[in-house]
Amino acid sequence: MNIRIAGNRGAFYPATCNEIEKMIDHWNGILDEALKDKSILEEKPRAIIVPHAGYIYSGFTANIAHRILGNSHPKRVVVIGPSHHVYFEGVSASLMDRYESPCGDVPIDRAYAEELAAKFGLTFVPEAHNKEHSTETQIPFIRHYEPEAKVVELIYGKVDYTALVPIIDAVLADPDNAVVISSDLSHFYTLEQARQLDNICLAGVAEEDIGLLDKGCEACGIIGIKAIIAAAKEHGWKTQLLDYRTSADASGDTQRVVGYMSALILP
């Protein structure tokens, strides 16, 4: 059995299940206390956009979206993220059997990944999956909120967002499927500069405007964001922003800031 090793365990997120569960409980406690109107927590999205930094920086932001995605009870979650370490062209589908996670391995739907690969000409670039944190950081959340779900990991290299749209369309044509789009926002600007750039991303998502995203949004996963926005517009789905913050909220460093956002794609 081929296992997708959790190469970022103990780095981007805690190494033990107990530590992860404590973090999730802590974030949910803060959220439940802060929200006066909890109706947003009852939504049933088809897809979410989430960040992928270390949990101490972006975990709260990602957790909100994953918690709400759990309401949809997907049987299969397709996680789509950019390659940070390996250059390649196109989209790579992980053809492994299980995904290692501190709270228990998550089954990979290899047959479905192979079906997508055959239909859309996807490749399998093993080295792109070995330590890719954009997708791996989502797995503990999926394990927590959708413990019965299988996953499919898609990592894209050099590719136009229009190549991802038909893949997302095909995945979401099945009501048992959900999509997770992984992306951080601007990187290593001052806090003021980061907020200016990130506001373009936030507005582009909220208004479902790809043209606006092209006017300065510097999200590292902008290909995935554009693709899900294009799919949402095509199907008449709505977007709902959930949370925005920066690394400065956790570190106090306002000179080299990374931005984080989460959002829902609602039918």
N, C-alpha and C positions, 0 to 999 in steps of 0.2 A: 504494500500500500504506500503510495506516494503522499507525503505530508508536506504541506506548505509551512515551513518553520516560522515561528514568530520571532523574526530577527531583531525586532525593536522592543521586545519584552524587557522590562527593567530600565528602559531608556525613555521612550516617548510616553510610556504608561507603566504602572506598577507591575512587578514581576509576579505578584501573588494575587489570587482571586480575592482573598480577604481585603486586601488594600483597595482593589478596584471597587468592590461592593461598598466599602466605607465611603469612597469618593462619590459614588453615584447616590448613595443615601444622603450624603451631606448636600450635594447639589440640589436634589429634589426637595430637601427640607427648606433650603433657601428659597427655591422657586415657589413652593406651596405657601410660604409665609408672605412672599412679596406680591403674589398675584391676587388682586381683589376679584377680578373676573376670570374664573378658571375655565371658561367655555373653550378657549383655544386648546386646552389640554384634551378636549374630547374630539377634536378633528380626526379625520381618517384620510391622510394624504396618500397619493400614489407614489410620490417621490419626495426626497429631501435634499437640501444642499447643506453640507456641514464642513467645518474646518478639520484640519488634520495635524495640528501642532501637538506639542507635549500637553498632556492632560492638565498640568498646572496652569497652562496658559489658555487653552481653548476647550477644555473638557466640559465646562459648564455650558458653553454655547452649543457644542455638539450634542450634549446629553438631552437638552430640551427637544431637539428635533427627533432624536432616536426614541425618546420616551413617547412622543406623539405618534411616530410611525408604528409603534407597537399596537396602537388601536386598530390598525388595518389588518393585523394578524396575517402578514404575508407568509406564504409557504416557501417562497424563494426570494432572496434579496440579491440584486445585482449591484455590486459596488464598482464604481467607475472613478478612476483617479489618474493623475498625470505621473509619468516616470520622472523621478528626480535624479537617478544615478546612472541610468543606461540610455544611450541614444539609440533609437530605432525609428523606423517609419511604420505608421499604421497603428493597429490595436492588437494587443496581446491578451489572449484568454488563458487563464491558468488551467492547465489540464492535469490538475492534481486531484487527490481523493478526499483529503481532509485538511482543515486549516487549524493549526495549533493555536490555542488560546489558554490563558491562565485558569479560566473557569471551566475548562473542558473543550476539547476539539469540536469544531463546527464542520459538519459534512459539506463538502463541495459538490455541487450538482455537475459532475463531469460530463454526463451525457448531454445535458442542456448546453454546457459550454461548447462541446463539440458540435452541437447542432447550430449554434450561433456562428462558430468558426467556419463551418461549411457554407452556411447561407450568405455570410458577409465577407468571406475571405480573410478572416482573422488568423493571425499567426500565434505561435506560442514561443515567447522569448524568455526562457527560464530565469536567466540572470536579472531580468527586469523585475521579477517577482520576489527575489530572494530577500531583499531588505526594504521593499517599497513601503514607506510609512503612510502614504496618502490613503492607501486601502487598508493596511493592517490595523491602523488605529481605530477603524470602524468595527472591527470584529468583536472586541469585548462588549461593545454596546449591543450589537446584534445578538450575541450570546445571552446577554442579560434580558433584553426586551422581547426577542423572538426566539426562545430556546429551541423550538421545534423546526425552525426554518433552515433550509440549505442556502448556501451562498455561491455566487459566481463572481470571480475577480477579473475585472477588465482594466488593463493599464494601457494608456495611450502614449505614444511618442509624438513624432512629427505627423500631424494629421489635421485636416480642416474639420471644423465642428460639424459641417454638413455630413461628414461620413459617420458621425455618431448618431445623428437624428434617426435614421431608419432602424438602427439597432435598438435605440430606446423605444421607438414606436412598436417594434416587434415584441420587446420584453413586456411593455405595459399593455399590449393587446390581451394579455392573459391577466385576469383580475386577481389571480393568486400571487402575482409578482409585484415587487416594489423595487425602486431604483434609489441608490444613494450616490449623490454626486459630491465628490470630495474636492475642496479647494480652500486655501487660505487667500487672503487679500494682499495688500501691498506689503513690501518687505523693506525694512531698514531705512525708513524715512524718519524725520522728526514726527512727533505726535500730531502736530498741526498739519504737516504735509500729508501724513497717512490718512487723517480724517477727510481731508479734501479729496484725495484720490479714491478712498473707500466709499465716500458718498456717491460717487459716480456708479460704482458697482451696486450699491444698495438701491439707487434709483433705477438702474437698468433692470434689476431683478423685479423690483416692485411694479414697474411699469411694463415689464415684459418687452423691453426695447433693446434689441441687439445693437442697433445703431448707436445708442447711448453708451452701451458697454465699450464700444470702439473708441469712445472719446476720452479715454484716460483710465479705464479700469485696469489695474495691474494685477489681477488675481492670477495666481500660479496655475489654477485649474480653470482658466477662463474658457477653454475649449469645451469642457464639460458643462459649465454654466450656460454658455451660448446654446449648446445642444438641447439641454432640458428646457430652456426658455423657448426655443423654436418649437419643440414638441408640445409644450404647454399652449402656445398660441395656436398651433395647428388644431388642437383638440378642444380649445375653449376652456382650458383649465386655468385656475387662478393661482397666483403666488401670494404667500403670506410671510413677511419678514418676522423673525422671532427674536433674534438677539444680535447685537454688534458690540464688540469690545476690541481692545488691543492688548498686546503683551505688556504694555505699560501698567495695566490694571493689576497685574500680578508681580511684575518686576520693579516697577517704579522708574524704569529707564525710559525717558521720553525722547531720547536722541536716536535710538535704533529700534524702531517699532515695527511689529507685524500685526496686521489686522485680521479679524475673524468675524464671520457672519454665519448665521444659520437661517434657513427658510423652508417653508412647506410648498409643495405643489399639490393643489387641491382640485378634485374633480368637480 
